[in-house]
Amino acid sequence: MSTDTRYDTLSKLDFAMMYAAHDAFRRDAARLITAADARTGDPAAFRHGWADFARYLTIHHTAEDNSLWPPIRARVGGDAGRVALLDAMEAEHAVLDPLMDSVGEQLETGDTSRLRATLEELAAALTAHLAHEETEGLPLVDAVLTEQEWDAFGQEQRRTIGLRGAAHFFPWMLEGASPQVEQRVLAIVPPPVRFLYRRQWRPKYDRKSPWGPSSRA
């Protein structure tokens, strides 16, 4: 279906939405670095882009900390290797938090002399974490978590984002995604969401995105 083999991997749980969110975080981390120099681009666009990135990453990682890793930890018992992996996931989140706080503080104070360097450090830590999660964390999720528990993880994020928030979140997440990936992700959601996405949410996002009209892979 997709040239990205992650979306074709057979597993008990459907990770398509997770992969799409991860790719959106990678995409924004890269373009925030490019836009960090105030001499290029639109500073207001950068702030809006950062606000989206920071909000959705915080929601995603909070849901993992609350609803994903705890039920797995309760199941793995004394399996030292699996416990160490869960500890690593939490430690990697802890590395990201102060870097995100630093970017926010720099934007608030206006002292952005280290903004690009901080974003580069954040992007490096984030991309390493996402790769680790995809190669080792998600196989553990698939092996241990039930479908009901996996859905509870998704539900926490859906509650936090809300229906109004979904109108922005879905086109943000799928910006730049290939048509195959977009179709794969939209197959997960109810038909009314697919309709709203295609007829209203996507066109509105493309008109108002701080980064300009979205590009298609």
C-alpha positions as CSV (number, residue, x, y, z in Angstrom):
1,M,0.0,0.0,0.0
2,S,2.6,2.5,1.1
3,T,6.2,2.8,0.2
4,D,6.8,3.4,3.9
5,T,7.0,-0.2,5.2
6,R,6.1,0.8,8.7
7,Y,2.5,1.2,7.6
8,D,2.4,-2.3,6.1
9,T,3.9,-4.1,9.1
10,L,1.6,-6.8,10.4
11,S,0.8,-6.4,14.1
12,K,-2.0,-7.0,16.5
13,L,-2.5,-3.2,17.0
14,D,-2.8,-0.5,14.3
15,F,0.1,1.9,14.7
16,A,-0.7,4.0,11.6
17,M,-1.8,7.1,13.6
18,M,1.3,6.8,15.8
19,Y,3.6,6.7,12.8
20,A,1.9,9.7,11.2
21,A,2.1,11.7,14.4
22,H,5.8,10.8,14.7
23,D,6.5,11.9,11.1
24,A,4.7,15.2,11.8
25,F,7.0,15.8,14.8
26,R,10.0,15.1,12.7
27,R,8.8,17.4,9.9
28,D,8.1,20.3,12.2
29,A,11.3,19.8,14.2
30,A,13.3,20.1,11.0
31,R,11.5,23.2,9.6
32,L,11.5,25.0,13.0
33,I,15.3,24.8,12.9
34,T,15.3,26.2,9.3
35,A,13.0,29.0,10.4
36,A,14.8,29.8,13.7
37,D,16.9,32.5,12.3
38,A,14.8,35.7,12.6
39,R,16.4,37.1,9.5
40,T,14.6,34.5,7.4
41,G,10.9,33.7,7.2
42,D,8.1,35.2,9.3
43,P,8.7,35.4,13.1
44,A,4.9,35.2,13.7
45,A,4.7,32.1,11.6
46,F,7.5,30.5,13.6
47,R,5.7,31.2,16.8
48,H,2.5,29.6,15.5
49,G,4.4,26.7,14.1
50,W,6.1,26.2,17.4
51,A,2.9,26.4,19.3
52,D,1.3,23.6,17.3
53,F,4.4,21.4,17.6
54,A,4.8,21.9,21.3
55,R,1.0,21.4,22.0
56,Y,0.7,18.2,20.1
57,L,4.0,16.7,21.3
58,T,3.0,17.5,24.9
59,I,-0.4,15.8,24.4
60,H,1.2,12.8,22.8
61,H,3.9,12.3,25.5
62,T,1.5,13.0,28.4
63,A,-0.8,10.3,27.0
64,E,2.1,7.9,26.8
65,D,3.1,8.6,30.3
66,N,-0.4,8.2,31.6
67,S,-2.0,5.5,29.5
68,L,0.6,3.6,27.5
69,W,3.6,2.8,29.6
70,P,1.9,2.2,33.0
71,P,-0.3,-0.8,31.9
72,I,2.7,-2.3,30.2
73,R,4.9,-1.9,33.3
74,A,2.2,-3.6,35.3
75,R,2.4,-6.6,33.0
76,V,6.1,-7.1,32.5
77,G,6.8,-7.8,36.1
78,G,10.4,-8.6,36.8
79,D,11.5,-8.8,33.1
80,A,14.7,-6.8,33.5
81,G,15.0,-6.1,29.7
82,R,11.5,-4.8,29.3
83,V,11.6,-2.8,32.5
84,A,14.9,-1.2,31.2
85,L,13.2,-0.3,28.0
86,L,10.3,1.4,29.8
87,D,12.7,3.3,32.0
88,A,14.5,4.5,28.8
89,M,11.3,5.7,27.3
90,E,10.5,7.8,30.4
91,A,14.1,9.1,30.6
92,E,14.0,10.2,27.0
93,H,10.8,12.1,27.7
94,A,12.5,13.8,30.6
95,V,15.3,15.0,28.3
96,L,12.9,16.6,26.0
97,D,10.9,18.6,28.5
98,P,13.6,21.1,29.6
99,L,14.6,21.7,26.0
100,M,11.0,22.5,25.1
101,D,10.7,24.8,28.2
102,S,13.9,26.5,27.1
103,V,12.5,27.3,23.6
104,G,9.4,28.7,25.2
105,E,11.3,30.9,27.6
106,Q,13.5,32.2,24.8
107,L,10.5,33.1,22.7
108,E,8.8,34.8,25.8
109,T,11.9,36.8,26.7
110,G,13.0,37.7,23.2
111,D,16.5,36.5,23.9
112,T,16.7,34.0,21.0
113,S,20.5,34.0,20.5
114,R,20.5,30.3,21.3
115,L,17.2,29.4,19.7
116,R,18.6,27.5,16.8
117,A,21.1,25.6,18.9
118,T,18.4,24.6,21.4
119,L,16.1,23.5,18.6
120,E,18.9,21.4,17.0
121,E,19.4,19.7,20.4
122,L,15.7,19.1,20.8
123,A,15.4,17.7,17.3
124,A,18.3,15.4,17.8
125,A,16.9,14.1,21.1
126,L,13.4,13.8,19.7
127,T,14.3,12.0,16.5
128,A,16.5,9.5,18.4
129,H,13.6,8.9,20.9
130,L,11.0,8.4,18.1
131,A,13.3,5.9,16.3
132,H,13.9,4.0,19.6
133,E,10.2,4.0,20.3
134,E,9.4,2.6,16.8
135,T,12.0,0.0,16.7
136,E,11.8,-1.3,20.3
137,G,8.9,0.4,22.2
138,L,6.1,-0.3,19.7
139,P,6.9,-4.0,19.4
140,L,6.6,-4.3,23.2
141,V,3.3,-2.4,23.0
142,D,2.1,-4.8,20.4
143,A,3.2,-7.9,22.4
144,V,1.8,-6.8,25.8
145,L,-1.1,-4.3,25.4
146,T,-4.7,-5.3,24.7
147,E,-6.7,-3.6,22.0
148,Q,-8.9,-2.0,24.7
149,E,-5.8,-0.6,26.5
150,W,-4.4,0.7,23.2
151,D,-7.7,2.4,22.5
152,A,-7.6,4.0,26.0
153,F,-4.3,5.6,25.0
154,G,-5.9,7.0,21.8
155,Q,-9.0,8.1,23.7
156,E,-7.0,10.2,26.2
157,Q,-5.5,12.2,23.2
158,R,-8.8,12.5,21.5
159,R,-10.4,13.9,24.7
160,T,-7.6,16.4,25.2
161,I,-7.7,17.6,21.5
162,G,-11.5,17.6,21.3
163,L,-13.6,17.8,18.1
164,R,-12.8,21.4,17.5
165,G,-9.1,20.7,17.9
166,A,-9.4,17.7,15.5
167,A,-10.2,20.2,12.8
168,H,-6.7,21.5,13.1
169,F,-4.9,18.4,14.3
170,F,-5.7,16.0,11.4
171,P,-4.5,18.3,8.6
172,W,-1.5,19.3,10.7
173,M,-0.5,15.7,11.2
174,L,-1.0,14.8,7.6
175,E,0.6,17.8,6.0
176,G,3.1,16.6,3.5
177,A,2.1,13.0,3.9
178,S,1.8,10.9,0.8
179,P,-1.8,10.1,-0.5
180,Q,-1.2,6.5,0.5
181,V,-0.4,7.4,4.1
182,E,-3.2,9.9,4.2
183,Q,-5.6,7.2,3.0
184,R,-4.2,4.7,5.5
185,V,-4.7,7.0,8.5
186,L,-8.1,8.2,7.5
187,A,-9.3,4.6,7.2
188,I,-9.0,4.4,11.0
189,V,-11.4,7.3,11.7
190,P,-15.2,7.3,11.3
191,P,-16.7,8.4,7.9
192,P,-17.9,11.8,9.2
193,V,-14.3,12.7,10.2
194,R,-13.1,11.7,6.8
195,F,-15.8,13.9,5.2
196,L,-15.0,16.9,7.4
197,Y,-11.3,16.4,6.8
198,R,-11.5,16.4,3.0
199,R,-14.3,19.0,2.6
200,Q,-13.6,21.5,5.4
201,W,-10.6,20.9,7.6
202,R,-7.9,20.3,5.0
203,P,-8.8,23.3,2.8
204,K,-9.1,25.6,5.8
205,Y,-5.7,24.5,7.2
206,D,-4.0,25.0,3.8
207,R,-5.3,28.6,3.7
208,K,-4.2,29.4,7.2
209,S,-1.1,27.3,7.9
210,P,1.8,29.4,9.2
211,W,4.0,27.4,6.9
212,G,2.0,28.2,3.8
213,P,0.1,25.8,1.5
214,S,1.0,22.2,2.4
215,S,3.1,20.2,0.1
216,R,2.3,16.7,-1.0
217,A,4.8,13.9,-1.0
